[in-house]
């Protein structure tokens, strides 16, 4: 999810038993605080303070 462009999930869905999640649902599940797997850290933006 970290490396995929937003539109790469067009037409994708995830079905779990009777629940079906479209691209927005998949992203919501991934971004949820309850997501059970570790995520990659987003790189920090470079600032002038970092260079000092």
VENURZI-V680912 format. One record per residue. N is the residue number from 1. RES is the residue in one letter. SS is DSSP state (A for helix, B for strand, O for the rest). Layout:
# VENURZI-V680912
n:N res:RES ss:SS
n:N res:RES ss:SS
This chain:
# VENURZI-V680912
n:1 res:X ss:O
n:2 res:X ss:O
n:3 res:X ss:O
n:4 res:X ss:O
n:5 res:X ss:O
n:6 res:X ss:A
n:7 res:X ss:A
n:8 res:X ss:A
n:9 res:X ss:A
n:10 res:X ss:O
n:11 res:X ss:O
n:12 res:X ss:O
n:13 res:X ss:O
n:14 res:X ss:B
n:15 res:X ss:B
n:16 res:X ss:B
n:17 res:X ss:O
n:18 res:X ss:O
n:19 res:X ss:B
n:20 res:X ss:B
n:21 res:X ss:B
n:22 res:X ss:O
n:23 res:X ss:A
n:24 res:X ss:A
n:25 res:X ss:A
n:26 res:X ss:A
n:27 res:X ss:A
n:28 res:X ss:A
n:29 res:X ss:A
n:30 res:X ss:A
n:31 res:X ss:A
n:32 res:X ss:O
n:33 res:X ss:O
n:34 res:X ss:O
n:35 res:X ss:O
n:36 res:X ss:O
n:37 res:X ss:O
n:38 res:X ss:O
n:39 res:X ss:O
n:40 res:X ss:O
n:41 res:X ss:O
n:42 res:X ss:O
n:43 res:X ss:O
n:44 res:X ss:O
n:45 res:X ss:O
n:46 res:X ss:O
n:47 res:X ss:O
n:48 res:X ss:A
n:49 res:X ss:A
n:50 res:X ss:A
n:51 res:X ss:A
n:52 res:X ss:O
